[in-house]
Amino acid sequence: MRVSRIPVTQKVVISEMPDLSLLDPLIEKYKGRKGNMIPLLQGAQNIYGYIPKEAFEKLSQDTGLSLSEMYGVATFYAQFRMNPVGKHIIKVCHGTACHVQNANSITDAIQDALKIKDTETTEDRLFTLESVACLGCCSLAPVMMIGDDTYGKLTGKAAVKIIKEIRIRESQNDEK
């Protein structure tokens, strides 16, 4: 089964201008090197969590890379993001083993609990939901990952409980 990307329908508004000076060491490292586009885009995304429009423009100005070619690469590869993501990215596996173990029920339960659709981010920017083709944990199907943590043999109810526990932990951290 192939998981297709769903176009983002929500409009994301970022009020702050990103600190573009953070790109300077990255540009210095890769400027003039052959095949530098993907490492530059990956580096920008590592800095900001996504690639802001202003970062594309700075990379283009400072390296001479074509803005349209960078956008073409960034929109072609699923690893790149043009919009901010949540602090916790929830990846639900929809590979064959997970699919036959009803991964759709996990995605549906998470969407209902968080009131977002696949590829969207919660208003508080705490969670982003992504359906992925395979997480490589077939013996644990159905599986989801949140950050570096893997959760297997899930039901929709169990997945939502995990997310609620993370939300509680985050709210406790905010109180400190």
Secondary structure, DSSP 8 states (H G I E B T S, - for coil): ---------S-----S---GGGGHHHHHHHTT-TT-HHHHHHHHHHHHSS--HHHHHHHHHHH---HHHHHHHHHHSTT--SS---SEEEEEE-SHHHHHTTHHHHHHHHHHHHT--TT-B-TTSSEEEEEES--S-GGG-S-EEETTEEE-S--HHHHHHHHHHHHHHHHHHHH-
